[in-house]
Each structure stands twice: as structure tokens, then as C-alpha cells.
């Protein structure tokens, strides 16, 4: 056999390689081994019939919260974080990035307790607040926002760390933003800015057109407080200026950061996000956000082309975090693969204020592979008809099987 696994009969979408067509995909030793229109089934040890599915790179969610450490009541880094494997593969996600749940003081613990203990491919932004998201009050502690120490921990743990982060800062000063940007520059990594509140002293337009550098990420782009439209309903020019400068716009849907009144006009006018992400935590996983494929579905029903939805959920976020080995299906790449289906019907989607938009399509995940291994199999594609199995399959010791007396 040439291949370990063959995904046969699907429609492959791989934006990096400009592929959008019916294709078979073969995997060997956890890597993409071949892509062709018709790979013979007898060349693979395992053949999965993926007819009716869109075969895409494994999804890359660059805004999540995974520092689920017990003992910190009412802390983002405790009560509100999720365990990654319980939410990743079932929604087609093979890579998750934590966004600032830990700071330089707590990151070694985060690494030991979470980042090294789950199957999901994981990375993290380090919070400029040294204790991370233990509490909103500690995120205001300017005296503990240390650029040098943050950058040093970023470099020391560069196998997991992809950037610096700030969030939830309330004061009118730019100190939290500026130190986060400085830490990212010192470590040679991007900064992700959750701008928090919007005092008059630090307007959003100044953040994205003057302070952020190319490659830095503005998350929660469709937050209600972000000025998006002029009096005629047109996307404001400063947003185009920021994009031209190289600022990255990330969705970060979350439980309070996505409004139709901003998103729909932007999409209709062609201002697409650079990356689609969830801001997944326990407060939104059962509400308006739900999961990655639900957020992707929202952009599909707003009119974004499917290949763009896939692009912003795979190769773009992988590039933004500096891991361009992910997010595509090139021969030789790691075999992180999602099998997605688009359901047709009448579906309702809500924003974070329960604003409703109805659509005719919904993306669901039926199959996920990581490193070539099936991690999620919604429709039993790896199964064998039980009637074709040995008569006593499941019996560990057939010779020792004791039957009741007749």
C-alpha cells in the first residue's frame, strides 16, 4: 500500500494552493502524501468515503481561552476557560491559540498544566498583565506590566508563544497598549490588542492607524464600540488606511464583541476579516457564539464566498501567528484536515445582543484528522458494518467464555 489513509470523493478547498475542486487526498505518516482527482482505493490501507463533504485544512482558531486552572474563582484563567480537546476536533479545529489568559508570572504553570497535556495543537499570546486574566482588577495593575520580563518569557517559551496581548484595560492612558506592542517588538512577535473600553483619550482610529505595526492584530473587530460606518452607511476610510498599513483585523466573536450592525455592512462592502476566530470561553460556548463552524456560518450567510470563509479560518490565521506550516494541504504538510458539510434549510443566527439574522446555510463538521489520525467522526466513516466482523468480536477470551447451563 502506498498510503495510510485516503479521503475519497470529497470537494477539496485549499486557499493557499488555489484549489477548489473535487479531489482525493492521501495521507502517509501523518503528512499529506498526494492530491489528485482520482487516487485508486486499493493504494491505501484505510479508505474514508467523504462524498458530500468539503475537505479543508484543519481550522485554526487564534482567539480562545484554555487556562482552566482550578482555585481562581471568577477568573478568566479559571472558571471561564475551556478544556481544549472537548471543543476543538468536533468543530473541525486542529489548532487553538489562547489569548492572554496567562501573563509572564503564570505562563510556566499554564504550559505545564495545559499546553503540554492535550492533543489539540496549542499556542498562546502572553498577557502584558503579569498574572494574566486572573481578575479584571489585576489587568489594571500598570506597575506590573513589565515589557522586559514579558518579552523574556515570550522568547524562552517560543515553542508555544506566538505574541503579546492586552485586554480589558479601562484607564484613559495608552500604557497597557504601548507596553504590549513594545513586548511584541522586543520578542519579534506580533501583539494582539483587545482594546477594552474606549475612553475619549485613546480613540480606536489612533490605535490602528498610528500605534499598531504591520502584523499586529486588532481583535474584536466588530465590537459595538468600534466606529465602522459614516452617515451614508459606508465603511470609514480609517479602516482601509489601517489595513493598508498591515494591521490585522480578527473577529474574536466572544460573548460581547460581535454585532450585525457593524459586520453586515462591512461584509457587503467587501471589508472581510483577516481571520475568523471565536474568543471561546464558558460564557459564550452555549450562547450566541457556540463554536468555530457557527461563526464561520455567520459569514457565509452574510454573503462571504465559501473559499474566503475557509481562507480566514485556516491559512490566514496560521500566517498571523507565524506558523505557516499549518493551514494548508500542500503535499508534505502535516495532515490536519477538516471534513465540512453545508446544510441547506432555514437557520437563525444571533449576535451578542440577540440581534437575529436568518440564513439558508449552516456549516457543520463531520470529520477531523490531526497528523493523519481521525479525531472526530460524526458519521462513523471509520466504522465497519458489525455484521462483517468476527462472530465474537469484543470477547477478550473466547476460549474462556462461560455459557449458562442449558
C-alpha positions in Angstrom: 0.0 0.0 0.0 1.3 3.5 -0.9 -0.8 5.4 1.6 -2.1 5.0 5.2 -5.4 6.8 4.7 -7.3 8.0 1.6 -10.1 10.6 1.7 -12.0 9.8 -1.4 -14.9 11.6 -3.1 -14.8 15.0 -1.4 -14.5 18.6 -2.7 -11.2 20.0 -1.6 -10.8 23.7 -0.7 -7.2 24.8 0.0 -7.0 28.6 -0.5 -3.2 28.7 -0.2 -2.8 26.4 -3.2 -5.8 27.9 -5.1 -7.6 24.5 -5.0 -11.4 24.4 -5.1 -12.5 21.2 -6.9 -13.4 17.5 -6.4 -10.1 15.9 -5.3 -8.9 12.8 -3.4 -6.4 13.3 -0.6 -3.9 10.7 0.6 -2.0 10.6 3.9 1.1 8.8 4.9 3.0 9.0 8.2 0.9 11.9 9.3 1.6 14.1 6.3 -0.2 14.9 3.1 1.2 12.4 0.6 -0.8 13.1 -2.6 -3.7 15.1 -4.0 -5.3 14.0 -7.3 -8.7 13.8 -9.0 -8.8 10.0 -8.7 -6.5 8.1 -6.4 -7.2 4.3 -6.6 -8.7 3.0 -3.4 -6.5 -0.1 -3.5 -3.5 2.1 -2.8 -4.5 2.9 0.8 -4.8 0.8 3.9 -7.8 2.9 5.1 -10.3 4.5 2.7 -12.8 7.0 4.0 -15.7 7.9 1.8 -16.1 11.7 2.1 -18.6 12.2 -0.6 -20.7 15.3 0.1 -18.0 16.9 2.3 -15.8 19.9 1.7 -12.3 18.8 2.6 -10.3 21.7 4.1 -7.2 22.3 6.1 -7.8 21.9 9.9 -9.3 25.1 11.2 -7.0 27.5 13.2 -8.8 29.4 15.9 -6.5 32.2 17.1 -8.7 33.5 19.9 -9.6 31.1 22.7 -9.2 30.8 26.5 -7.8 27.5 27.7 -6.1 28.2 31.1 -8.6 26.1 33.1 -6.8 26.2 36.4 -9.0 25.4 39.5 -8.9 27.6 42.5 -9.2 31.1 41.0 -12.9 31.9 41.4 -14.5 34.2 38.9 -11.2 34.3 36.9 -11.0 34.2 33.1 -8.0 31.9 33.7 -10.0 29.6 35.8 -13.8 29.4 35.8 -14.3 30.7 32.3 -11.6 28.7 30.4 -12.4 25.6 28.4 -10.5 22.2 28.1 -9.3 22.3 24.5 -9.9 18.7 23.4 -13.6 19.0 24.3 -14.2 21.8 21.9 -11.6 21.6 19.1 -11.9 18.5 17.0 -15.7 18.3 17.0 -15.8 21.7 15.2 -13.0 21.0 12.7 -10.4 22.9 14.8 -7.0 21.3 15.0 -5.1 24.4 16.3 -6.2 26.7 19.1 -4.4 29.8 20.4 -5.0 31.1 23.9 -5.1 34.9 24.0 -3.6 36.2 27.2 -5.2 34.0 29.9 -1.6 33.8 31.4 1.0 36.5 31.9 4.7 36.2 32.5 4.3 35.1 36.1 1.7 32.4 35.4 2.8 31.2 31.9 5.1 28.4 33.2 2.1 26.9 35.1 -0.1 27.3 32.1 2.5 25.5 30.0 2.7 22.6 32.5 -1.0 22.2 33.2 -2.5 22.8 29.8 -0.2 23.4 26.8 1.7 20.1 27.2 -1.2 17.9 28.2 -3.8 17.8 25.4 -4.0 16.6 21.8 -5.2 19.8 20.3 -2.3 21.8 18.7 -2.0 24.8 21.0 -0.2 28.1 21.1 -0.6 31.3 23.2 -0.3 35.0 23.4 1.2 36.2 26.8 -0.7 39.0 28.6 1.2 42.1 29.5 -0.5 41.9 32.9 1.8 39.5 34.7 -1.0 37.5 36.3 -2.9 37.2 33.0 -6.7 37.1 33.4 -6.9 36.1 37.0 -9.1 39.1 37.6 -10.1 42.3 35.7 -8.6 44.3 38.6 -5.2 42.8 38.2 -5.3 43.6 34.5 -5.4 47.3 35.5 -2.1 47.0 37.5 0.2 49.2 35.4 3.1 48.8 37.8 3.2 45.0 37.0 3.2 45.5 33.2 6.9 44.7 32.6 8.0 44.8 29.0 11.4 43.2 29.5 10.1 40.3 31.6 7.2 39.7 29.3 9.5 39.6 26.2 11.9 37.3 28.0 9.2 34.8 28.8 8.0 35.0 25.3 11.4 34.2 23.9 12.0 31.4 26.5 8.8 29.7 25.6 8.8 30.5 21.9 7.8 26.9 21.0 4.3 27.8 22.4 4.2 31.6 22.5 3.2 33.5 19.3 2.8 37.1 20.6 1.9 39.5 23.4 -1.7 40.5 24.4 -3.6 43.1 26.4 -7.3 43.1 27.3 -9.9 44.8 29.4 -7.8 47.9 30.2 -10.1 50.7 31.5 -7.9 53.7 32.1 -7.6 56.5 29.6 -3.8 56.1 29.3 -2.1 54.2 26.4 0.3 52.4 28.8 -1.2 48.9 28.5 -1.4 49.1 24.7 2.1 50.6 24.3 3.8 48.1 26.6 2.1 45.2 24.8 3.3 46.5 21.5 6.8 47.0 22.9 6.9 43.5 24.3 5.9 42.0 21.0 8.5 44.1 19.1 11.2 43.1 21.6 10.4 39.4 21.2 10.0 39.7 17.4 6.3 38.6 17.6 3.0 40.3 16.9 0.8 41.9 19.5 -2.9 41.2 19.8 -4.9 44.2 21.1 -8.3 43.7 22.8 -8.9 47.5 23.3 -11.2 47.1 26.2 -13.2 50.3 26.8 -12.9 53.3 24.6 -12.1 56.5 26.6 -12.0 59.7 24.5 -8.3 60.0 25.3 -7.4 56.8 23.3 -9.7 56.6 20.3 -9.7 53.4 18.2 -8.7 55.1 15.0 -5.4 56.2 16.6 -4.7 52.6 17.7 -5.0 51.1 14.3 -3.6 54.0 12.1 -0.8 55.2 14.3 0.3 52.9 17.1 0.0 49.3 15.8 2.7 48.0 13.5 2.3 45.7 10.4 1.3 42.2 11.6 -0.2 43.4 14.9 -3.7 42.1 15.4 -6.8 44.1 16.4 -9.3 41.5 17.7 -13.0 42.0 18.4 -13.2 43.9 15.1 -17.0 44.0 15.1 -17.3 45.2 18.7 -20.1 47.6 19.2 -17.8 50.4 20.3 -15.7 50.3 17.1 -16.7 53.1 14.7 -17.4 51.4 11.4 -19.8 53.5 9.2 -20.2 57.1 8.1 -23.5 58.9 7.8 -24.2 57.3 4.5 -23.5 53.7 5.8 -20.1 53.4 4.1 -17.1 51.8 5.9 -15.0 54.6 7.3 -11.8 55.3 5.5 -9.5 55.0 8.5 -10.2 51.2 8.5 -8.9 50.9 4.9 -5.9 53.0 6.0 -5.1 50.7 8.8 -5.4 47.6 6.6 -3.1 49.2 4.1 -0.5 49.7 6.9 -0.6 46.0 7.6 -2.8 45.9 10.7 -4.6 42.6 11.0 -8.4 42.6 11.8 -9.5 39.5 13.7 -13.2 38.6 14.5 -12.9 37.4 18.1 -16.7 36.9 18.3 -16.9 36.2 22.0 -19.9 36.9 24.3 -19.9 40.7 23.8 -17.9 41.6 20.7 -20.0 40.8 17.5 -22.8 43.0 16.2 -24.6 42.5 12.9 -25.0 46.3 12.5 -21.2 46.5 12.1 -20.5 43.2 10.4 -23.1 43.1 7.7 -22.3 46.4 6.1 -18.6 45.6 6.2 -19.1 42.3 4.5 -21.5 43.7 1.9 -18.8 46.3 1.1 -16.1 43.7 0.8 -14.2 44.6 4.0 -13.6 41.0 5.1 -11.9 40.0 8.3 -8.3 38.8 8.0 -9.1 35.9 10.4 -12.2 34.4 11.8 -12.0 33.4 15.5 -14.3 32.5 18.4 -13.0 34.0 21.6 -14.2 30.7 23.0 -14.9 30.5 26.8 -17.5 29.0 29.0 -19.7 32.2 28.9 -20.3 32.0 25.2 -19.9 28.3 24.2 -23.7 27.8 24.7 -24.9 31.2 23.7 -24.7 33.3 20.5 -21.1 32.3 19.5 -21.3 28.4 20.1 -18.3 27.2 18.1 -16.0 27.9 15.2 -18.2 26.5 12.5 -21.2 28.6 13.8 -19.1 31.7 13.5 -18.0 30.7 10.0 -21.6 30.1 9.1 -22.5 33.6 10.0 -20.0 35.0 7.5 -21.3 32.6 4.9 -24.9 33.8 5.3 -23.7 37.4 5.2 -22.5 36.7 1.7 -18.8 36.0 2.1 -17.7 33.3 -0.5 -17.0 29.9 1.0 -13.4 29.9 -0.2 -12.9 33.2 1.7 -14.5 31.8 4.8 -12.1 28.9 4.6 -9.1 31.2 3.9 -9.9 33.3 7.0 -10.2 30.2 9.1 -7.1 28.4 8.0 -4.1 29.8 6.1 -4.6 33.4 7.2 -4.6 32.8 11.0 -1.8 30.3 10.7 0.3 33.0 9.0 -0.7 35.7 11.5 0.7 33.6 14.4 3.9 32.7 12.5 3.1 29.1 11.8 2.8 28.9 8.1 3.4 25.2 8.2 -0.2 24.9 9.2 -3.5 25.9 7.5 -3.0 24.3 4.1 -3.0 20.9 2.3 0.3 21.1 0.5 2.0 17.7 -0.2 4.4 17.3 2.7 2.4 19.4 5.1 1.0 18.0 8.4 -2.2 16.2 7.7 -4.5 18.4 9.8 -7.8 18.1 7.9 -11.5 19.1 8.4 -14.4 17.5 6.6 -17.2 20.1 6.5 -20.8 19.9 5.2 -23.1 22.7 4.4 -26.6 22.1 5.4 -29.5 23.8 3.5 -32.5 25.0 5.4 -33.8 27.9 7.4 -31.4 28.8 10.2 -31.3 31.6 12.8 -28.1 33.3 14.0 -27.9 35.8 16.8 -25.3 38.4 17.6 -24.2 39.1 21.1 -27.2 41.4 21.7 -29.6 38.7 20.4 -30.0 40.5 17.1 -31.3 37.9 14.7 -30.2 37.2 11.1 -31.8 34.2 9.3 -29.9 32.3 6.6 -30.3 29.3 4.3 -27.0 27.6 5.1 -25.2 26.2 8.1 -21.7 24.7 8.2 -21.2 21.6 10.4 -18.1 19.4 10.9 -18.4 15.7 10.2 -14.7 14.6 10.2 -11.5 15.9 11.7 -8.0 14.5 11.4 -4.9 15.7 13.1 -1.5 14.5 12.0 -3.4 12.0 9.8 -5.3 10.4 12.8 -9.1 10.6 12.9 -10.1 12.7 16.0 -13.8 13.4 15.2 -16.0 11.1 13.1 -19.6 12.3 13.3 -20.9 9.9 10.7 -19.0 6.8 11.6 -16.8 6.8 8.5 -14.0 4.7 10.1 -16.6 2.1 11.1 -17.1 -1.4 9.6 -20.6 -3.0 9.4 -20.7 -5.0 12.6 -22.2 -8.0 10.6 -18.9 -8.2 8.8 -16.9 -8.5 12.0 -15.9 -11.8 13.6 -18.9 -13.5 15.4 -17.4 -13.0 18.9 -15.8 -9.6 18.3 -15.4 -7.8 21.6 -14.9 -11.0 23.6 -11.4 -10.9 25.1 -11.1 -14.6 25.8 -13.3 -16.7 23.5 -11.9 -20.0 24.9 -12.7 -18.9 28.4 -16.3 -17.8 27.6 -18.6 -19.4 30.2 -22.1 -20.0 28.9 -25.1 -20.6 31.2 -26.3 -24.2 31.6 -28.9 -25.4 29.2 
